[in-house]
């Protein structure tokens, strides 16, 4: 099942905002969106996408829908 690009964007944005909150809490200050984006893209995005795609493939095989 092809995924909706906008839905993918929203899921990734949610992960990024969570990451921003976590690293800002750790730093004791707001690190900013750009710093969070760069850190997340460099350190976490690839693994997140692999896990997300694996989960979606499992849903497709079991006949489940994410909607």
C-alpha positions in Angstrom: 0.0 0.0 0.0 1.5 3.3 -1.0 1.9 5.8 1.8 0.6 9.3 1.8 3.5 11.7 1.6 1.8 14.3 3.8 1.1 11.6 6.5 4.8 10.6 6.3 5.7 14.2 6.8 3.5 14.5 9.8 4.9 11.4 11.4 8.4 12.5 10.9 7.7 16.0 12.1 6.2 14.5 15.3 9.4 12.5 15.9 11.5 15.6 15.3 9.5 17.7 17.8 9.8 15.0 20.4 13.5 14.8 19.8 13.8 18.6 20.1 12.0 18.5 23.4 14.2 15.7 24.7 17.5 17.3 23.8 16.3 20.7 25.0 15.5 19.2 28.4 18.9 17.5 28.5 20.6 20.8 27.6 18.5 22.8 30.1 17.5 25.3 27.4 15.7 25.4 24.1 18.1 24.1 21.5 16.1 25.4 18.6 14.4 23.7 15.7 17.4 23.7 13.3 19.8 22.2 15.8 17.2 19.5 16.7 16.6 18.8 13.0 20.3 18.4 12.2 20.9 16.1 15.2 17.9 14.0 14.5 18.6 13.7 10.8 22.2 12.8 11.5 21.7 10.4 14.4 18.2 9.0 14.4 16.3 9.5 11.1 17.7 6.5 9.2 16.9 4.0 12.0 13.4 5.6 12.6 12.6 5.2 8.9 13.8 1.5 8.8 11.6 0.7 11.9 8.6 2.6 10.5 8.9 0.8 7.1 9.2 -2.5 8.8 6.1 -1.9 10.9 4.2 -0.8 7.8 5.2 -3.9 5.9 4.0 -6.0 8.8 0.6 -4.2 8.7 0.3 -4.8 5.0 1.0 -8.5 5.4 -1.5 -8.9 8.2 -4.1 -6.9 6.3 -4.2 -4.1 8.8 -4.4 -0.5 7.8 -2.8 2.5 9.5 -5.9 4.6 8.8 
